Each structure stands twice: as structure tokens, then as C-alpha cells.
Amino acid sequence: MKFIDKNAFDRLCLLSGIIALFAYLHLWPCAYLSTHLPQRMFFRMEVLSRMADGTGDLGDVFQDVIGFRCLCERRDAYPILNDALGKIGIQTSEMPFASTHPPTAFLFAAPIAYLPLLRAAQVWFFLCVLLIFLSLLCYGIRWMPAVGFSLWAGVLWEPFNGSFHQLTPIWLAGVAMAYRYRFHRTLWSGIGIGIASLTKLLPIGIAAYFLFARKYRAAIGILIVWTCAVAVVLCLSPAAFCQYISMSGQGNTWGQFTRADNIFPFAQAWFRFGVGGLAAVAAYIGLLIWRNRMPLFRPMASPDYSFFLYSFFAVMFLPLCWNYALMPLFPVLGYFLLRGRAIHRLIATIVIAGLVILPPSSRPGTTTLLLLLTSSLFFLRSPESSGVARPPGSGI
């Protein structure tokens, strides 16, 4: 930024982040703010503050707490969540289904599984804030702006705001780690992908980036992570994976897939347009893959563009996808916003702004359209096609 000193900009970001944190935790109940702030922003400030003090809405972390406790006690790791949550003091009727997470995801709840519920929620919230901060550092953002951006994104951007009681910050951090070490320490990149894929499985597709680049040590890193995780799960509860497969086969996953708020493009196409909609989305994605066949199969020709393409597909193909699951797209949008041409920046700005101004109760089809609009960035000319070289590891 030429119009402001870099150090001054860093301090401004840090100060604004601290002010934002104070506002989140202390000022949101103020009657004046609730009257004069835009309703959507006030809602998100309230949600974030409630998550920080442990009284927010239920998130994925609570079903993982249930799962980890069941692993340790060698009980069925996939009980109906309404009943299981009631036994630990959380009364709800909103979760009449079993968890859809693989048993490996339950391991992330280990640090908080036996804490008092309020304390567990608080600890998880601040762990997520830390993971977001570390992720931004991995993408090359200096630490002061990273603090400010992570805190402000929490209140302004819907996927961040809804992720502080979820597993998506782990996905974000694992992929960020893979990006950080993608050139010289690919074993660590593989470990990052392995950690991310323990949550929702789909991030493991990013491994293709390294395989096509002939960086096979990444595959060793993934194998190390999964071997350790599977060994731990089997030691705790040998039947856990069989229970997961059994529950998925009984229609539990399909029941979640058919929820109206699932923003997976194929799901929305099926709900709204039937077979014709499915065919249209399949043709669109096929065209997108064909358009990007070179970056997909020769990633080192445009290493950053290819990496973010694989990162995008990991989210695009997530079959159970809710608004907060778009959180890992933040670096993808940041890449096009910071390094793209004018048309890239315009589209990225529209998507980011759309996820800021959308009300919490927005139609899932609108969010799906924003996801598809993000995909249009990969139909345009790559920001790296200008021939201007960037040093490896320089960040986005």
C-alpha cells in the first residue's frame, strides 16, 4: 500500500482488531448498538459474543464431544444426538439424527471432551481464533494484520461467524500448512492435508496437487497422519468404523443430504430442477475441469493458481455443505482479490460482500449461487499467466 506506511498499516490493523474483540465481548448487549447497528451485523456480533462466553448455538464440536466420549467408553459412537446431548445437560430437539463425521474427527474434541460444557465451548472458541490467526500467517500475512483480519472476519463474514463451534478452522489451518510448505517441505504439507482430511475427508483431494507435481513425500505425510489417527480410534473403540459405515448405510447421511439448507450445488439443483438441474450442474463442472485441465495435471506451471483450484474443489464437492463450510474459500478469494486482474477482484469482492450482507436466514440457493460465482474465477485467465515470477513461499 503506497499511500500508508507498512508499519502504520500493521498497527492500525492490530488496534482495530483489539477494538473489535472488545466490542464483541462487551458492547453488543448495549441498547444503543442494537438499535443503530445494521441488524445483520448486530446479529453476528451477538452470535460471536455468545460463542465466546460458551452460550452460543450448538455446533459440530458438541457432536464430536459426544463421539469422543463414546469412543473412550466403548459405546456406540453414533447415537441419536438429541438423546445423547440431553444426557450431558444440553436439551435440544434440533438434532434428531446421528453424527455424520468420521470417527477420526472425534479426536479433535479430546482437549475439551471432559471439561464442563460452558468451559469446553469457551476453550474451543479461542482455539478456533488461534487456528485462524496461524492460517493467515501461513498464507504470508504479517502478524498484526492477521490479528485484525481474523477478528473482523469473525463478525463480518458469515462463514467465519458460524465456524467458531465447528471443525472448519481445522480444515483451514491444515490446508494453510500445506500451502506454506508446498515447495520445500512437502512432508509437512502432507501432514497438513492429513490433519484437514480427518475432519470431513474431502481435503485429501488436495493431495493430487502434490502427486501430479511429483512431490511424493506429501503422500507419506498424509499416510503418517491417517495411520496414527486410525490406530488411536481402533485402540479406543475397535467397532467405531463399522458403526460409522452402518449408520451411513441406514440413511443418516442421505437424510442430511436432503436437508433444504444443504448448499451443495448438486443437492440444490436436484431440489429445484430435478434431473435437468443435476445434468446442468454436472455439465458446468465438467466444463470447469476441462477448462483447467492444465493447472490440474501440471500444477507447477502455475503453482499458486493450481493449489487454490484444488482447494476450491475440496469445498465444491463437499456433499454435506452448510454456510460455514465456505470458510476454507477465504484464502481462495483473497488470492484473486490480491493478485488477480480487475475482473477477478470484482467477482471476489461480490462474493465476499454477498456473504457479509446476506441475512442469517438467507435462502441456501443464494449461497450456492455465490459458490458457483466463485467457480467462475477459474474460467478466467490465471493471475499467474502474466509471466511475472514470484519467489517460492512469498505467500498470496
C-alpha positions, 0 to 999 in steps of 0.5 A, spaced: 500 500 500 503 506 497 499 511 500 500 508 508 506 506 511 507 498 512 508 499 519 502 504 520 498 499 516 500 493 521 498 497 527 492 500 525 490 493 523 492 490 530 488 496 534 482 495 530 482 488 531 483 489 539 477 494 538 473 489 535 474 483 540 472 488 545 466 490 542 464 483 541 465 481 548 462 487 551 458 492 547 453 488 543 448 487 549 448 495 549 441 498 547 444 503 543 448 498 538 442 494 537 438 499 535 443 503 530 447 497 528 445 494 521 441 488 524 445 483 520 451 485 523 448 486 530 446 479 529 453 476 528 456 480 533 451 477 538 452 470 535 460 471 536 459 474 543 455 468 545 460 463 542 465 466 546 462 466 553 460 458 551 452 460 550 452 460 543 448 455 538 450 448 538 455 446 533 459 440 530 464 440 536 458 438 541 457 432 536 464 430 536 464 431 544 459 426 544 463 421 539 469 422 543 466 420 549 463 414 546 469 412 543 473 412 550 467 408 553 466 403 548 459 405 546 456 406 540 459 412 537 453 414 533 447 415 537 441 419 536 444 426 538 438 429 541 438 423 546 445 423 547 446 431 548 440 431 553 444 426 557 450 431 558 445 437 560 444 440 553 436 439 551 435 440 544 430 437 539 434 440 533 438 434 532 434 428 531 439 424 527 446 421 528 453 424 527 455 424 520 463 425 521 468 420 521 470 417 527 477 420 526 474 427 527 472 425 534 479 426 536 479 433 535 474 434 541 479 430 546 482 437 549 475 439 551 471 432 551 471 432 559 471 439 561 464 442 563 460 444 557 460 452 558 468 451 559 469 446 553 465 451 548 469 457 551 476 453 550 474 451 543 472 458 541 479 461 542 482 455 539 478 456 533 481 464 533 488 461 534 487 456 528 485 462 524 490 467 526 496 461 524 492 460 517 493 467 515 500 467 517 501 461 513 498 464 507 504 470 508 500 475 512 504 479 517 502 478 524 498 484 526 494 484 520 492 477 521 490 479 528 485 484 525 483 480 519 481 474 523 477 478 528 473 482 523 472 476 519 469 473 525 463 478 525 463 480 518 463 474 514 458 469 515 462 463 514 467 465 519 461 467 524 458 460 524 465 456 524 467 458 531 463 451 534 465 447 528 471 443 525 472 448 519 478 452 522 481 445 522 480 444 515 483 451 514 489 451 518 491 444 515 490 446 508 494 453 510 500 448 512 500 445 506 500 451 502 506 454 506 510 448 505 508 446 498 515 447 495 520 445 500 517 441 505 512 437 502 512 432 508 509 437 512 504 439 507 502 432 507 501 432 514 497 438 513 492 435 508 492 429 513 490 433 519 484 437 514 482 430 511 480 427 518 475 432 519 470 431 513 475 427 508 474 431 502 481 435 503 485 429 501 483 431 494 488 436 495 493 431 495 493 430 487 496 437 487 502 434 490 502 427 486 501 430 479 507 435 481 511 429 483 512 431 490 511 424 493 513 425 500 506 429 501 503 422 500 507 419 506 505 425 510 498 424 509 499 416 510 503 418 517 497 422 519 491 417 517 495 411 520 496 414 527 489 417 527 486 410 525 490 406 530 488 411 536 480 410 534 481 402 533 485 402 540 479 406 543 473 403 540 475 397 535 467 397 532 467 405 531 468 404 523 463 399 522 458 403 526 460 409 522 459 405 515 452 402 518 449 408 520 451 411 513 448 405 510 441 406 514 440 413 511 443 418 516 447 421 511 442 421 505 437 424 510 442 430 511 443 430 504 436 432 503 436 437 508 433 444 504 439 448 507 444 443 504 448 448 499 451 443 495 450 445 488 448 438 486 443 437 492 440 444 490 439 443 483 436 436 484 431 440 489 429 445 484 430 442 477 430 435 478 434 431 473 435 437 468 438 441 474 443 435 476 445 434 468 446 442 468 450 442 474 454 436 472 455 439 465 458 446 468 463 442 472 465 438 467 466 444 463 470 447 469 475 441 469 476 441 462 477 448 462 483 447 467 485 441 465 492 444 465 493 447 472 490 440 474 495 435 471 501 440 471 500 444 477 507 447 477 506 451 471 502 455 475 503 453 482 499 458 486 493 458 481 493 450 481 493 449 489 487 454 490 483 450 484 484 444 488 482 447 494 476 450 491 474 443 489 475 440 496 469 445 498 465 444 491 464 437 492 463 437 499 456 433 499 454 435 506 455 443 505 452 448 510 454 456 510 460 455 514 463 450 510 465 456 505 470 458 510 476 454 507 474 459 500 477 465 504 484 464 502 481 462 495 478 469 494 483 473 497 488 470 492 484 473 486 482 479 490 490 480 491 493 478 485 488 477 480 486 482 474 480 487 475 475 482 473 477 477 478 477 482 484 470 484 482 467 477 482 471 476 489 469 482 492 461 480 490 462 474 493 465 476 499 460 482 500 454 477 498 456 473 504 457 479 509 450 482 507 446 476 506 441 475 512 442 469 517 436 466 514 438 467 507 435 462 502 441 456 501 440 457 493 443 464 494 449 461 497 450 456 492 449 461 487 455 465 490 459 458 490 458 457 483 460 465 482 466 463 485 467 457 480 467 462 475 474 465 477 477 459 474 474 460 467 478 466 467 485 467 465 490 465 471 493 471 475 499 467 474 499 467 466 502 474 466 509 471 466 511 475 472 515 470 477 514 470 484 519 467 489 517 460 492 513 461 499 512 469 498 505 467 500 498 470 496 
